[in-house]
Amino acid sequence: MIRCTDMGIAVGAAAAKAKDLCIDNRVIYTVGAAARVSGLLDADVIFGILLSVTGKNIFFDRR
């Protein structure tokens, strides 16, 4: 459980750093789950961090 907590802190820090650099981001667990099921990565816990450097924030635009 401590390793998962450490992983969560590290992912949060990476997302915060991306925000500091004006990079829109979103942490997605299902991306990591898909990578694990497909055999792309061999790990117990995988998170995906989606990044965008477009003019609009694609993660919050509801149009």
PyMOL Python script that loads the backbone (N, CA, C, O; Angstrom):
from pymol import cmd

cmd.read_pdbstr("""\
ATOM      1  N   MET A   1       0.814  -1.178   0.000  1.00  0.00           N
ATOM      2  CA  MET A   1       0.000   0.000   0.000  1.00  0.00           C
ATOM      3  C   MET A   1       0.869   1.257   0.000  1.00  0.00           C
ATOM      4  O   MET A   1       0.513   2.260  -0.618  1.00  0.00           O
ATOM      5  N   ILE A   2       1.997   1.201   0.687  1.00  0.00           N
ATOM      6  CA  ILE A   2       2.881   2.364   0.739  1.00  0.00           C
ATOM      7  C   ILE A   2       3.438   2.662  -0.648  1.00  0.00           C
ATOM      8  O   ILE A   2       3.577   3.827  -1.020  1.00  0.00           O
ATOM      9  N   ARG A   3       3.761   1.614  -1.421  1.00  0.00           N
ATOM     10  CA  ARG A   3       4.260   1.836  -2.781  1.00  0.00           C
ATOM     11  C   ARG A   3       3.202   2.516  -3.653  1.00  0.00           C
ATOM     12  O   ARG A   3       3.523   3.398  -4.449  1.00  0.00           O
ATOM     13  N   CYS A   4       1.945   2.106  -3.501  1.00  0.00           N
ATOM     14  CA  CYS A   4       0.868   2.747  -4.272  1.00  0.00           C
ATOM     15  C   CYS A   4       0.703   4.204  -3.859  1.00  0.00           C
ATOM     16  O   CYS A   4       0.449   5.062  -4.705  1.00  0.00           O
ATOM     17  N   THR A   5       0.843   4.487  -2.581  1.00  0.00           N
ATOM     18  CA  THR A   5       0.770   5.871  -2.105  1.00  0.00           C
ATOM     19  C   THR A   5       1.926   6.684  -2.678  1.00  0.00           C
ATOM     20  O   THR A   5       1.729   7.813  -3.127  1.00  0.00           O
ATOM     21  N   ASP A   6       3.125   6.117  -2.664  1.00  0.00           N
ATOM     22  CA  ASP A   6       4.283   6.792  -3.255  1.00  0.00           C
ATOM     23  C   ASP A   6       4.067   7.040  -4.745  1.00  0.00           C
ATOM     24  O   ASP A   6       4.428   8.097  -5.261  1.00  0.00           O
ATOM     25  N   MET A   7       3.481   6.066  -5.431  1.00  0.00           N
ATOM     26  CA  MET A   7       3.194   6.220  -6.860  1.00  0.00           C
ATOM     27  C   MET A   7       2.208   7.360  -7.079  1.00  0.00           C
ATOM     28  O   MET A   7       2.377   8.157  -8.002  1.00  0.00           O
ATOM     29  N   GLY A   8       1.180   7.444  -6.239  1.00  0.00           N
ATOM     30  CA  GLY A   8       0.199   8.525  -6.349  1.00  0.00           C
ATOM     31  C   GLY A   8       0.840   9.886  -6.130  1.00  0.00           C
ATOM     32  O   GLY A   8       0.519  10.846  -6.830  1.00  0.00           O
ATOM     33  N   ILE A   9       1.730   9.972  -5.178  1.00  0.00           N
ATOM     34  CA  ILE A   9       2.430  11.240  -4.915  1.00  0.00           C
ATOM     35  C   ILE A   9       3.301  11.608  -6.110  1.00  0.00           C
ATOM     36  O   ILE A   9       3.334  12.771  -6.514  1.00  0.00           O
ATOM     37  N   ALA A  10       4.004  10.640  -6.678  1.00  0.00           N
ATOM     38  CA  ALA A  10       4.868  10.904  -7.831  1.00  0.00           C
ATOM     39  C   ALA A  10       4.056  11.338  -9.050  1.00  0.00           C
ATOM     40  O   ALA A  10       4.452  12.262  -9.761  1.00  0.00           O
ATOM     41  N   VAL A  11       2.933  10.683  -9.293  1.00  0.00           N
ATOM     42  CA  VAL A  11       2.080  11.056 -10.425  1.00  0.00           C
ATOM     43  C   VAL A  11       1.512  12.457 -10.213  1.00  0.00           C
ATOM     44  O   VAL A  11       1.461  13.254 -11.150  1.00  0.00           O
ATOM     45  N   GLY A  12       1.086  12.759  -8.993  1.00  0.00           N
ATOM     46  CA  GLY A  12       0.592  14.107  -8.686  1.00  0.00           C
ATOM     47  C   GLY A  12       1.665  15.168  -8.872  1.00  0.00           C
ATOM     48  O   GLY A  12       1.383  16.261  -9.362  1.00  0.00           O
ATOM     49  N   ALA A  13       2.893  14.852  -8.483  1.00  0.00           N
ATOM     50  CA  ALA A  13       3.997  15.798  -8.659  1.00  0.00           C
ATOM     51  C   ALA A  13       4.292  16.018 -10.139  1.00  0.00           C
ATOM     52  O   ALA A  13       4.573  17.142 -10.553  1.00  0.00           O
ATOM     53  N   ALA A  14       4.232  14.958 -10.935  1.00  0.00           N
ATOM     54  CA  ALA A  14       4.461  15.094 -12.378  1.00  0.00           C
ATOM     55  C   ALA A  14       3.374  15.948 -13.016  1.00  0.00           C
ATOM     56  O   ALA A  14       3.664  16.787 -13.868  1.00  0.00           O
ATOM     57  N   ALA A  15       2.124  15.741 -12.609  1.00  0.00           N
ATOM     58  CA  ALA A  15       1.019  16.546 -13.140  1.00  0.00           C
ATOM     59  C   ALA A  15       1.161  18.006 -12.720  1.00  0.00           C
ATOM     60  O   ALA A  15       0.886  18.906 -13.513  1.00  0.00           O
ATOM     61  N   ALA A  16       1.584  18.247 -11.490  1.00  0.00           N
ATOM     62  CA  ALA A  16       1.781  19.621 -11.009  1.00  0.00           C
ATOM     63  C   ALA A  16       2.906  20.308 -11.770  1.00  0.00           C
ATOM     64  O   ALA A  16       2.798  21.490 -12.095  1.00  0.00           O
ATOM     65  N   LYS A  17       3.984  19.584 -12.059  1.00  0.00           N
ATOM     66  CA  LYS A  17       5.100  20.161 -12.815  1.00  0.00           C
ATOM     67  C   LYS A  17       4.658  20.498 -14.238  1.00  0.00           C
ATOM     68  O   LYS A  17       5.030  21.539 -14.779  1.00  0.00           O
ATOM     69  N   ALA A  18       3.865  19.616 -14.839  1.00  0.00           N
ATOM     70  CA  ALA A  18       3.341  19.894 -16.172  1.00  0.00           C
ATOM     71  C   ALA A  18       2.481  21.155 -16.156  1.00  0.00           C
ATOM     72  O   ALA A  18       2.562  21.974 -17.071  1.00  0.00           O
ATOM     73  N   LYS A  19       1.658  21.312 -15.120  1.00  0.00           N
ATOM     74  CA  LYS A  19       0.832  22.515 -14.983  1.00  0.00           C
ATOM     75  C   LYS A  19       1.714  23.752 -14.847  1.00  0.00           C
ATOM     76  O   LYS A  19       1.429  24.785 -15.453  1.00  0.00           O
ATOM     77  N   ASP A  20       2.780  23.656 -14.059  1.00  0.00           N
ATOM     78  CA  ASP A  20       3.713  24.781 -13.895  1.00  0.00           C
ATOM     79  C   ASP A  20       4.336  25.191 -15.231  1.00  0.00           C
ATOM     80  O   ASP A  20       4.670  26.358 -15.434  1.00  0.00           O
ATOM     81  N   LEU A  21       4.490  24.226 -16.135  1.00  0.00           N
ATOM     82  CA  LEU A  21       5.073  24.487 -17.450  1.00  0.00           C
ATOM     83  C   LEU A  21       3.995  24.819 -18.498  1.00  0.00           C
ATOM     84  O   LEU A  21       4.266  24.841 -19.699  1.00  0.00           O
ATOM     85  N   CYS A  22       2.764  25.077 -18.012  1.00  0.00           N
ATOM     86  CA  CYS A  22       1.616  25.427 -18.885  1.00  0.00           C
ATOM     87  C   CYS A  22       1.261  24.303 -19.853  1.00  0.00           C
ATOM     88  O   CYS A  22       0.867  24.559 -20.991  1.00  0.00           O
ATOM     89  N   ILE A  23       1.401  23.072 -19.404  1.00  0.00           N
ATOM     90  CA  ILE A  23       1.007  21.910 -20.190  1.00  0.00           C
ATOM     91  C   ILE A  23      -0.257  21.340 -19.563  1.00  0.00           C
ATOM     92  O   ILE A  23      -0.251  20.913 -18.409  1.00  0.00           O
ATOM     93  N   ASP A  24      -1.354  21.337 -20.343  1.00  0.00           N
ATOM     94  CA  ASP A  24      -2.595  20.757 -19.840  1.00  0.00           C
ATOM     95  C   ASP A  24      -2.390  19.262 -19.671  1.00  0.00           C
ATOM     96  O   ASP A  24      -1.766  18.615 -20.513  1.00  0.00           O
ATOM     97  N   ASN A  25      -2.912  18.716 -18.589  1.00  0.00           N
ATOM     98  CA  ASN A  25      -2.711  17.291 -18.340  1.00  0.00           C
ATOM     99  C   ASN A  25      -3.899  16.701 -17.617  1.00  0.00           C
ATOM    100  O   ASN A  25      -4.710  17.407 -17.019  1.00  0.00           O
ATOM    101  N   ARG A  26      -3.976  15.391 -17.688  1.00  0.00           N
ATOM    102  CA  ARG A  26      -5.024  14.647 -16.996  1.00  0.00           C
ATOM    103  C   ARG A  26      -4.458  13.274 -16.677  1.00  0.00           C
ATOM    104  O   ARG A  26      -3.910  12.609 -17.556  1.00  0.00           O
ATOM    105  N   VAL A  27      -4.584  12.848 -15.443  1.00  0.00           N
ATOM    106  CA  VAL A  27      -4.139  11.515 -15.029  1.00  0.00           C
ATOM    107  C   VAL A  27      -5.300  10.548 -15.255  1.00  0.00           C
ATOM    108  O   VAL A  27      -6.403  10.764 -14.754  1.00  0.00           O
ATOM    109  N   ILE A  28      -5.045   9.495 -16.003  1.00  0.00           N
ATOM    110  CA  ILE A  28      -6.084   8.537 -16.369  1.00  0.00           C
ATOM    111  C   ILE A  28      -5.639   7.133 -15.967  1.00  0.00           C
ATOM    112  O   ILE A  28      -4.634   6.628 -16.468  1.00  0.00           O
ATOM    113  N   TYR A  29      -6.385   6.510 -15.068  1.00  0.00           N
ATOM    114  CA  TYR A  29      -6.056   5.156 -14.637  1.00  0.00           C
ATOM    115  C   TYR A  29      -6.378   4.139 -15.729  1.00  0.00           C
ATOM    116  O   TYR A  29      -5.654   3.157 -15.893  1.00  0.00           O
ATOM    117  N   THR A  30      -7.462   4.367 -16.479  1.00  0.00           N
ATOM    118  CA  THR A  30      -7.878   3.378 -17.475  1.00  0.00           C
ATOM    119  C   THR A  30      -6.853   3.216 -18.594  1.00  0.00           C
ATOM    120  O   THR A  30      -6.758   2.143 -19.189  1.00  0.00           O
ATOM    121  N   VAL A  31      -6.086   4.263 -18.888  1.00  0.00           N
ATOM    122  CA  VAL A  31      -5.019   4.142 -19.886  1.00  0.00           C
ATOM    123  C   VAL A  31      -3.962   3.156 -19.391  1.00  0.00           C
ATOM    124  O   VAL A  31      -3.478   2.320 -20.154  1.00  0.00           O
ATOM    125  N   GLY A  32      -3.614   3.257 -18.128  1.00  0.00           N
ATOM    126  CA  GLY A  32      -2.663   2.321 -17.545  1.00  0.00           C
ATOM    127  C   GLY A  32      -3.206   0.905 -17.501  1.00  0.00           C
ATOM    128  O   GLY A  32      -2.476  -0.055 -17.750  1.00  0.00           O
ATOM    129  N   ALA A  33      -4.484   0.773 -17.186  1.00  0.00           N
ATOM    130  CA  ALA A  33      -5.107  -0.555 -17.148  1.00  0.00           C
ATOM    131  C   ALA A  33      -5.103  -1.182 -18.542  1.00  0.00           C
ATOM    132  O   ALA A  33      -4.861  -2.381 -18.682  1.00  0.00           O
ATOM    133  N   ALA A  34      -5.366  -0.387 -19.558  1.00  0.00           N
ATOM    134  CA  ALA A  34      -5.348  -0.903 -20.932  1.00  0.00           C
ATOM    135  C   ALA A  34      -3.931  -1.331 -21.327  1.00  0.00           C
ATOM    136  O   ALA A  34      -3.752  -2.355 -21.986  1.00  0.00           O
ATOM    137  N   ALA A  35      -2.934  -0.554 -20.927  1.00  0.00           N
ATOM    138  CA  ALA A  35      -1.547  -0.913 -21.230  1.00  0.00           C
ATOM    139  C   ALA A  35      -1.168  -2.221 -20.547  1.00  0.00           C
ATOM    140  O   ALA A  35      -0.430  -3.035 -21.101  1.00  0.00           O
ATOM    141  N   ARG A  36      -1.675  -2.407 -19.356  1.00  0.00           N
ATOM    142  CA  ARG A  36      -1.361  -3.642 -18.605  1.00  0.00           C
ATOM    143  C   ARG A  36      -2.048  -4.850 -19.236  1.00  0.00           C
ATOM    144  O   ARG A  36      -1.423  -5.894 -19.420  1.00  0.00           O
ATOM    145  N   VAL A  37      -3.329  -4.712 -19.567  1.00  0.00           N
ATOM    146  CA  VAL A  37      -4.079  -5.826 -20.139  1.00  0.00           C
ATOM    147  C   VAL A  37      -3.516  -6.217 -21.505  1.00  0.00           C
ATOM    148  O   VAL A  37      -3.463  -7.399 -21.842  1.00  0.00           O
ATOM    149  N   SER A  38      -3.096  -5.222 -22.290  1.00  0.00           N
ATOM    150  CA  SER A  38      -2.563  -5.505 -23.627  1.00  0.00           C
ATOM    151  C   SER A  38      -1.152  -6.084 -23.587  1.00  0.00           C
ATOM    152  O   SER A  38      -0.641  -6.538 -24.610  1.00  0.00           O
ATOM    153  N   GLY A  39      -0.523  -6.072 -22.420  1.00  0.00           N
ATOM    154  CA  GLY A  39       0.821  -6.611 -22.293  1.00  0.00           C
ATOM    155  C   GLY A  39       1.903  -5.612 -22.685  1.00  0.00           C
ATOM    156  O   GLY A  39       3.074  -5.974 -22.794  1.00  0.00           O
ATOM    157  N   LEU A  40       1.515  -4.360 -22.896  1.00  0.00           N
ATOM    158  CA  LEU A  40       2.484  -3.332 -23.279  1.00  0.00           C
ATOM    159  C   LEU A  40       3.502  -3.085 -22.166  1.00  0.00           C
ATOM    160  O   LEU A  40       4.687  -2.883 -22.431  1.00  0.00           O
ATOM    161  N   LEU A  41       3.030  -3.104 -20.926  1.00  0.00           N
ATOM    162  CA  LEU A  41       3.903  -2.917 -19.771  1.00  0.00           C
ATOM    163  C   LEU A  41       3.646  -4.028 -18.765  1.00  0.00           C
ATOM    164  O   LEU A  41       2.514  -4.489 -18.617  1.00  0.00           O
ATOM    165  N   ASP A  42       4.681  -4.450 -18.084  1.00  0.00           N
ATOM    166  CA  ASP A  42       4.548  -5.483 -17.065  1.00  0.00           C
ATOM    167  C   ASP A  42       4.773  -4.835 -15.699  1.00  0.00           C
ATOM    168  O   ASP A  42       5.909  -4.701 -15.243  1.00  0.00           O
ATOM    169  N   ALA A  43       3.674  -4.435 -15.053  1.00  0.00           N
ATOM    170  CA  ALA A  43       3.747  -3.793 -13.745  1.00  0.00           C
ATOM    171  C   ALA A  43       2.438  -4.035 -13.011  1.00  0.00           C
ATOM    172  O   ALA A  43       1.430  -4.388 -13.623  1.00  0.00           O
ATOM    173  N   ASP A  44       2.458  -3.844 -11.703  1.00  0.00           N
ATOM    174  CA  ASP A  44       1.245  -4.027 -10.910  1.00  0.00           C
ATOM    175  C   ASP A  44       0.311  -2.830 -11.002  1.00  0.00           C
ATOM    176  O   ASP A  44      -0.907  -2.999 -11.059  1.00  0.00           O
ATOM    177  N   VAL A  45       0.865  -1.627 -11.017  1.00  0.00           N
ATOM    178  CA  VAL A  45       0.067  -0.401 -11.073  1.00  0.00           C
ATOM    179  C   VAL A  45       0.622   0.480 -12.181  1.00  0.00           C
ATOM    180  O   VAL A  45       1.820   0.759 -12.221  1.00  0.00           O
ATOM    181  N   ILE A  46      -0.255   0.918 -13.081  1.00  0.00           N
ATOM    182  CA  ILE A  46       0.162   1.782 -14.185  1.00  0.00           C
ATOM    183  C   ILE A  46      -0.830   2.930 -14.300  1.00  0.00           C
ATOM    184  O   ILE A  46      -2.042   2.714 -14.307  1.00  0.00           O
ATOM    185  N   PHE A  47      -0.314   4.145 -14.390  1.00  0.00           N
ATOM    186  CA  PHE A  47      -1.137   5.318 -14.636  1.00  0.00           C
ATOM    187  C   PHE A  47      -0.742   5.902 -15.985  1.00  0.00           C
ATOM    188  O   PHE A  47       0.405   5.776 -16.413  1.00  0.00           O
ATOM    189  N   GLY A  48      -1.687   6.532 -16.643  1.00  0.00           N
ATOM    190  CA  GLY A  48      -1.386   7.269 -17.868  1.00  0.00           C
ATOM    191  C   GLY A  48      -1.549   8.751 -17.595  1.00  0.00           C
ATOM    192  O   GLY A  48      -2.500   9.155 -16.927  1.00  0.00           O
ATOM    193  N   ILE A  49      -0.646   9.558 -18.096  1.00  0.00           N
ATOM    194  CA  ILE A  49      -0.771  11.011 -17.967  1.00  0.00           C
ATOM    195  C   ILE A  49      -0.896  11.574 -19.378  1.00  0.00           C
ATOM    196  O   ILE A  49       0.064  11.562 -20.148  1.00  0.00           O
ATOM    197  N   LEU A  50      -2.082  12.064 -19.709  1.00  0.00           N
ATOM    198  CA  LEU A  50      -2.324  12.661 -21.014  1.00  0.00           C
ATOM    199  C   LEU A  50      -1.846  14.106 -20.980  1.00  0.00           C
ATOM    200  O   LEU A  50      -2.131  14.834 -20.029  1.00  0.00           O
ATOM    201  N   LEU A  51      -1.126  14.520 -22.006  1.00  0.00           N
ATOM    202  CA  LEU A  51      -0.577  15.873 -22.076  1.00  0.00           C
ATOM    203  C   LEU A  51      -1.061  16.564 -23.343  1.00  0.00           C
ATOM    204  O   LEU A  51      -1.240  15.927 -24.381  1.00  0.00           O
ATOM    205  N   SER A  52      -1.274  17.882 -23.244  1.00  0.00           N
ATOM    206  CA  SER A  52      -1.708  18.658 -24.401  1.00  0.00           C
ATOM    207  C   SER A  52      -1.078  20.041 -24.342  1.00  0.00           C
ATOM    208  O   SER A  52      -1.073  20.684 -23.292  1.00  0.00           O
ATOM    209  N   VAL A  53      -0.548  20.494 -25.466  1.00  0.00           N
ATOM    210  CA  VAL A  53       0.027  21.832 -25.544  1.00  0.00           C
ATOM    211  C   VAL A  53      -0.675  22.658 -26.622  1.00  0.00           C
ATOM    212  O   VAL A  53      -0.055  23.507 -27.263  1.00  0.00           O
ATOM    213  N   THR A  54      -1.956  22.408 -26.815  1.00  0.00           N
ATOM    214  CA  THR A  54      -2.740  23.154 -27.795  1.00  0.00           C
ATOM    215  C   THR A  54      -3.239  24.459 -27.183  1.00  0.00           C
ATOM    216  O   THR A  54      -3.078  24.695 -25.985  1.00  0.00           O
ATOM    217  N   GLY A  55      -3.839  25.294 -28.008  1.00  0.00           N
ATOM    218  CA  GLY A  55      -4.356  26.578 -27.534  1.00  0.00           C
ATOM    219  C   GLY A  55      -5.529  26.434 -26.582  1.00  0.00           C
ATOM    220  O   GLY A  55      -5.710  27.262 -25.688  1.00  0.00           O
ATOM    221  N   LYS A  56      -6.333  25.383 -26.767  1.00  0.00           N
ATOM    222  CA  LYS A  56      -7.466  25.118 -25.881  1.00  0.00           C
ATOM    223  C   LYS A  56      -7.162  23.908 -25.009  1.00  0.00           C
ATOM    224  O   LYS A  56      -6.452  22.989 -25.417  1.00  0.00           O
ATOM    225  N   ASN A  57      -7.707  23.927 -23.815  1.00  0.00           N
ATOM    226  CA  ASN A  57      -7.545  22.770 -22.930  1.00  0.00           C
ATOM    227  C   ASN A  57      -8.534  21.695 -23.366  1.00  0.00           C
ATOM    228  O   ASN A  57      -9.730  21.809 -23.096  1.00  0.00           O
ATOM    229  N   ILE A  58      -8.052  20.664 -24.031  1.00  0.00           N
ATOM    230  CA  ILE A  58      -8.936  19.632 -24.563  1.00  0.00           C
ATOM    231  C   ILE A  58      -9.564  18.773 -23.471  1.00  0.00           C
ATOM    232  O   ILE A  58     -10.522  18.045 -23.735  1.00  0.00           O
ATOM    233  N   PHE A  59      -9.047  18.845 -22.269  1.00  0.00           N
ATOM    234  CA  PHE A  59      -9.570  18.020 -21.188  1.00  0.00           C
ATOM    235  C   PHE A  59     -10.759  18.665 -20.477  1.00  0.00           C
ATOM    236  O   PHE A  59     -11.448  17.995 -19.708  1.00  0.00           O
ATOM    237  N   PHE A  60     -11.009  19.937 -20.717  1.00  0.00           N
ATOM    238  CA  PHE A  60     -12.112  20.624 -20.059  1.00  0.00           C
ATOM    239  C   PHE A  60     -13.117  21.242 -21.013  1.00  0.00           C
ATOM    240  O   PHE A  60     -14.171  21.700 -20.572  1.00  0.00           O
ATOM    241  N   ASP A  61     -12.828  21.268 -22.303  1.00  0.00           N
ATOM    242  CA  ASP A  61     -13.750  21.851 -23.279  1.00  0.00           C
ATOM    243  C   ASP A  61     -14.921  20.878 -23.477  1.00  0.00           C
ATOM    244  O   ASP A  61     -14.721  19.750 -23.928  1.00  0.00           O
ATOM    245  N   ARG A  62     -16.122  21.307 -23.144  1.00  0.00           N
ATOM    246  CA  ARG A  62     -17.289  20.413 -23.203  1.00  0.00           C
ATOM    247  C   ARG A  62     -18.056  20.526 -24.514  1.00  0.00           C
ATOM    248  O   ARG A  62     -19.164  19.998 -24.602  1.00  0.00           O
ATOM    249  N   ARG A  63     -17.535  21.170 -25.505  1.00  0.00           N
ATOM    250  CA  ARG A  63     -18.244  21.328 -26.791  1.00  0.00           C
ATOM    251  C   ARG A  63     -18.212  20.082 -27.603  1.00  0.00           C
ATOM    252  O   ARG A  63     -18.760  20.050 -28.705  1.00  0.00           O
TER     253      ARG A  63
END
""", "prot")
cmd.dss("prot")
cmd.show_as("cartoon", "prot")
cmd.util.cbc("prot")
cmd.orient("prot")
